[in-house]
Amino acid sequence: MSGTKDTEGQYMYCIIRSLEPRQFTTRGIGERGDVVYTVHYRDLALAAVVSDSAVTEYGSSRRNMMAHTLVLEEVMHEYTILPVRFGIVAPSVKAIQEKVLQQRYDELDSLLVEMQGRVELGLKAFWYENVIFQEIVDENPPIRRLRDGLTGRSAEETYYERIRLGEAIESAMWKKRDEDAEKILSTLRPLVCRTVGNKVITDRMVLNDAFLVEEKRQPEFDAAVDKLDEKMGKRMIFKYVGPVPPYNFVNIVVQWDSDGG
């Protein structure tokens, strides 16, 4: 990161509904100890949560991402928040007031209404590798025959058979993944407002979803996840997080004019 006092702007964290100026205890991104505060525009009941910052590009290091997230976590204890995408630096307070709070008031107001009283909860599920592989072999005689046919034979001799076995196992895993994911989702779907399915990024991963849930229904959702763990926990591990900032349902992106707004 680079920048000087000649290129000072404001790093944006989120949008909240507030008429009163606020400061927060968490320090801003950039390790300068900048105060996190709100920017307002006239009598509009919206505010941007910001800290002073060099007008620069922030790399997505763990330190920077954590600084961004810690501010959001503090603010969301008191307010419904609309997260701003990581790394957005405004050239001036005026730019925030005019380009965001004024010009995008209707959009932001509508999103705050939608998010009011709701929380994002995240759930990932991972198979135990040995368990799922054994299930696939037990449930698929052709795969079992292919596997058994490799015993005692060289890698060169069985090269193409090993490829066929790998392809057959991969196909069976996708089918089983879809089935298991649907079992999980069918339990949770009645409790949620919206769901976002994120990419499954490992062979063991069954589910990687975010759920927008009414705050008052979170205890029901918690209990449903516990029951899923009781029912399916011998086959997979559940990783449940939340409430977290609603990144999967709101992602405010701001484009500044070249003249700085």
C-alpha positions as CSV (number, residue, x, y, z in Angstrom):
1,M,0.0,0.0,0.0
2,S,1.2,3.5,-0.8
3,G,-0.1,7.0,-0.4
4,T,0.6,10.4,1.1
5,K,-1.4,13.0,3.0
6,D,-1.8,14.8,-0.4
7,T,-4.0,11.9,-1.6
8,E,-6.2,11.4,1.5
9,G,-9.7,10.0,1.1
10,Q,-12.0,7.8,3.0
11,Y,-12.1,4.0,3.1
12,M,-15.7,2.7,3.0
13,Y,-16.9,-0.2,5.1
14,C,-20.7,-0.2,5.0
15,I,-23.9,1.8,4.8
16,I,-26.3,2.1,7.8
17,R,-29.5,3.9,8.6
18,S,-28.6,6.8,11.0
19,L,-29.1,10.5,11.3
20,E,-26.7,10.9,14.3
21,P,-23.0,11.2,13.7
22,R,-21.1,8.2,15.2
23,Q,-17.6,7.0,16.0
24,F,-16.7,3.4,16.6
25,T,-14.0,1.8,18.8
26,T,-12.4,-0.4,16.1
27,R,-9.6,1.3,14.3
28,G,-9.5,1.7,10.5
29,I,-7.7,-0.3,7.9
30,G,-4.1,0.6,7.1
31,E,-2.5,0.3,10.6
32,R,-2.5,4.1,11.1
33,G,-5.0,3.9,13.9
34,D,-7.6,6.0,12.0
35,V,-10.9,6.6,13.7
36,V,-14.0,4.9,12.2
37,Y,-16.8,7.3,11.8
38,T,-20.0,8.1,9.8
39,V,-20.5,10.4,6.9
40,H,-23.9,12.0,6.4
41,Y,-25.7,14.0,3.8
42,R,-28.1,16.7,4.8
43,D,-31.2,15.1,6.5
44,L,-31.1,11.8,4.7
45,A,-31.4,8.9,7.1
46,L,-28.4,7.1,5.6
47,A,-24.8,7.1,6.6
48,A,-21.5,5.7,5.3
49,V,-19.2,4.1,7.8
50,V,-15.6,5.1,6.9
51,S,-12.1,5.9,8.1
52,D,-9.6,8.3,6.7
53,S,-7.2,6.6,4.3
54,A,-4.7,7.2,1.6
55,V,-6.3,7.0,-1.8
56,T,-4.6,3.8,-2.8
57,E,-5.2,0.2,-3.6
58,Y,-5.4,-2.2,-0.6
59,G,-4.2,-5.7,-1.2
60,S,-6.4,-8.6,0.0
61,S,-3.9,-9.6,2.7
62,R,-5.2,-11.4,5.8
63,R,-4.4,-8.3,7.9
64,N,-6.4,-5.9,5.6
65,M,-9.3,-8.3,5.2
66,M,-9.5,-8.7,9.0
67,A,-9.4,-4.9,9.6
68,H,-12.3,-4.5,7.2
69,T,-14.3,-7.3,8.8
70,L,-13.7,-6.2,12.4
71,V,-15.3,-2.8,11.6
72,L,-18.3,-4.5,10.1
73,E,-18.7,-6.8,13.0
74,E,-18.7,-4.0,15.5
75,V,-21.2,-1.9,13.5
76,M,-23.6,-4.8,12.9
77,H,-24.0,-5.2,16.7
78,E,-26.0,-1.9,16.6
79,Y,-27.2,-1.5,13.1
80,T,-28.5,-3.3,10.0
81,I,-25.5,-2.9,7.6
82,L,-25.0,-3.0,3.8
83,P,-21.4,-4.1,3.3
84,V,-19.3,-2.2,0.8
85,R,-17.0,-4.4,-1.3
86,F,-13.5,-4.7,0.2
87,G,-11.0,-2.1,-1.0
88,I,-13.3,0.9,-1.9
89,V,-11.6,4.2,-1.2
90,A,-13.5,7.4,-1.8
91,P,-11.6,10.4,-3.1
92,S,-13.5,12.8,-0.7
93,V,-16.3,13.1,1.8
94,K,-18.2,15.1,-0.9
95,A,-17.9,12.1,-3.3
96,I,-19.5,9.8,-0.7
97,Q,-22.3,12.3,0.0
98,E,-23.1,12.9,-3.7
99,K,-22.3,9.7,-5.5
100,V,-23.5,7.3,-2.8
101,L,-25.8,8.8,-0.2
102,Q,-27.7,11.1,-2.5
103,Q,-27.6,9.5,-5.9
104,R,-28.2,5.9,-4.7
105,Y,-30.6,6.7,-1.8
106,D,-33.5,4.8,-3.2
107,E,-31.4,1.7,-3.9
108,L,-29.7,1.7,-0.5
109,D,-32.9,2.5,1.4
110,S,-34.6,-0.5,-0.3
111,L,-31.8,-2.8,0.6
112,L,-31.8,-1.7,4.2
113,V,-35.5,-2.5,4.4
114,E,-34.8,-5.9,2.9
115,M,-32.0,-6.7,5.4
116,Q,-33.7,-5.2,8.5
117,G,-34.1,-7.9,11.1
118,R,-32.3,-10.5,9.1
119,V,-28.9,-12.2,9.5
120,E,-26.6,-14.1,7.2
121,L,-25.6,-17.6,8.4
122,G,-23.1,-19.8,6.6
123,L,-23.0,-23.6,6.4
124,K,-20.4,-25.8,4.9
125,A,-20.5,-29.6,4.9
126,F,-17.5,-32.0,4.2
127,W,-17.6,-35.7,3.8
128,Y,-15.2,-38.0,5.7
129,E,-13.2,-39.2,2.7
130,N,-12.9,-42.8,3.8
131,V,-16.6,-43.1,4.6
132,I,-17.8,-41.7,1.3
133,F,-15.4,-43.7,-0.8
134,Q,-16.6,-46.9,0.9
135,E,-20.2,-46.0,0.4
136,I,-19.6,-45.4,-3.3
137,V,-17.8,-48.8,-3.7
138,D,-20.5,-50.6,-1.7
139,E,-23.4,-49.0,-3.7
140,N,-21.9,-49.4,-7.2
141,P,-21.0,-52.9,-8.3
142,P,-19.3,-51.8,-11.5
143,I,-17.0,-49.5,-9.5
144,R,-16.3,-52.3,-7.1
145,R,-15.4,-54.7,-9.9
146,L,-13.1,-52.1,-11.5
147,R,-11.3,-51.6,-8.2
148,D,-11.0,-55.3,-7.4
149,G,-9.7,-55.9,-10.9
150,L,-6.6,-53.7,-10.3
151,T,-5.4,-55.8,-7.4
152,G,-1.9,-57.4,-8.0
153,R,-1.5,-55.7,-11.4
154,S,1.1,-53.0,-12.3
155,A,0.3,-49.4,-12.8
156,E,1.3,-49.6,-16.5
157,E,-0.9,-52.6,-17.2
158,T,-3.9,-51.0,-15.5
159,Y,-3.4,-47.4,-16.7
160,Y,-6.7,-47.0,-18.7
161,E,-8.7,-49.0,-16.1
162,R,-7.5,-46.6,-13.4
163,I,-8.6,-43.7,-15.5
164,R,-12.1,-45.3,-16.0
165,L,-12.2,-46.0,-12.2
166,G,-11.4,-42.4,-11.4
167,E,-14.0,-41.1,-13.8
168,A,-16.6,-43.5,-12.4
169,I,-15.9,-42.5,-8.8
170,E,-16.0,-38.8,-9.7
171,S,-19.4,-39.2,-11.4
172,A,-20.8,-41.2,-8.4
173,M,-19.5,-38.5,-6.0
174,W,-21.3,-35.7,-7.9
175,K,-24.5,-37.7,-7.8
176,K,-24.1,-38.4,-4.1
177,R,-23.1,-34.8,-3.5
178,D,-26.3,-33.6,-5.1
179,E,-28.4,-36.0,-3.1
180,D,-26.8,-35.1,0.2
181,A,-26.9,-31.4,-0.5
182,E,-30.6,-31.6,-1.2
183,K,-31.2,-33.5,2.1
184,I,-29.6,-30.7,3.9
185,L,-31.3,-27.9,2.0
186,S,-34.7,-29.5,2.2
187,T,-34.4,-29.3,6.0
188,L,-33.3,-25.7,6.1
189,R,-35.2,-24.2,3.2
190,P,-38.5,-23.6,5.2
191,L,-36.6,-21.5,7.7
192,V,-34.8,-19.1,5.3
193,C,-35.7,-16.0,3.3
194,R,-33.0,-16.5,0.6
195,T,-30.2,-18.9,-0.1
196,V,-27.0,-18.4,-2.1
197,G,-25.1,-21.5,-3.2
198,N,-21.4,-20.9,-3.4
199,K,-18.9,-22.9,-5.3
200,V,-17.9,-26.4,-4.0
201,I,-14.1,-26.1,-3.9
202,T,-12.9,-29.5,-2.8
203,D,-13.8,-33.2,-3.5
204,R,-14.9,-33.6,0.1
205,M,-17.1,-30.5,0.2
206,V,-20.8,-31.3,-0.1
207,L,-22.3,-27.8,0.5
208,N,-21.1,-24.2,0.7
209,D,-24.1,-22.1,1.1
210,A,-25.2,-18.8,2.7
211,F,-28.6,-18.3,4.2
212,L,-30.5,-15.1,4.9
213,V,-32.6,-15.8,8.0
214,E,-35.1,-13.7,10.0
215,E,-33.2,-12.9,13.3
216,K,-36.1,-14.2,15.3
217,R,-35.8,-17.6,13.5
218,Q,-32.1,-18.1,14.1
219,P,-32.7,-20.4,17.1
220,E,-34.8,-22.6,14.9
221,F,-32.1,-22.6,12.2
222,D,-29.5,-23.4,14.9
223,A,-31.6,-26.3,16.1
224,A,-32.1,-27.6,12.6
225,V,-28.3,-27.6,12.0
226,D,-27.8,-29.5,15.2
227,K,-30.3,-32.1,14.1
228,L,-28.5,-32.5,10.8
229,D,-25.3,-33.0,12.6
230,E,-26.9,-35.7,14.8
231,K,-28.4,-37.4,11.7
232,M,-25.5,-37.1,9.3
233,G,-22.5,-36.4,11.5
234,K,-21.0,-39.9,11.1
235,R,-20.6,-39.2,7.3
236,M,-19.7,-35.5,7.2
237,I,-18.4,-32.5,9.2
238,F,-20.6,-29.4,9.4
239,K,-19.0,-26.0,9.7
240,Y,-21.6,-23.4,10.8
241,V,-20.8,-19.7,11.2
242,G,-22.8,-16.6,11.9
243,P,-24.3,-14.2,12.2
244,V,-21.8,-12.6,9.7
245,P,-22.0,-9.4,7.6
246,P,-24.4,-10.2,4.7
247,Y,-21.7,-10.3,2.0
248,N,-23.5,-12.9,0.0
249,F,-26.7,-10.9,-0.3
250,V,-25.4,-7.3,-0.5
251,N,-22.3,-6.1,-2.2
252,I,-22.1,-2.4,-2.7
253,V,-19.7,-1.4,-5.4
254,V,-18.9,2.3,-6.1
255,Q,-17.3,3.8,-9.2
256,W,-15.8,7.2,-8.8
257,D,-15.4,9.7,-11.6
258,S,-11.8,10.5,-12.7
259,D,-12.2,14.0,-11.3
260,G,-12.8,12.6,-7.8
261,G,-16.6,13.0,-7.8
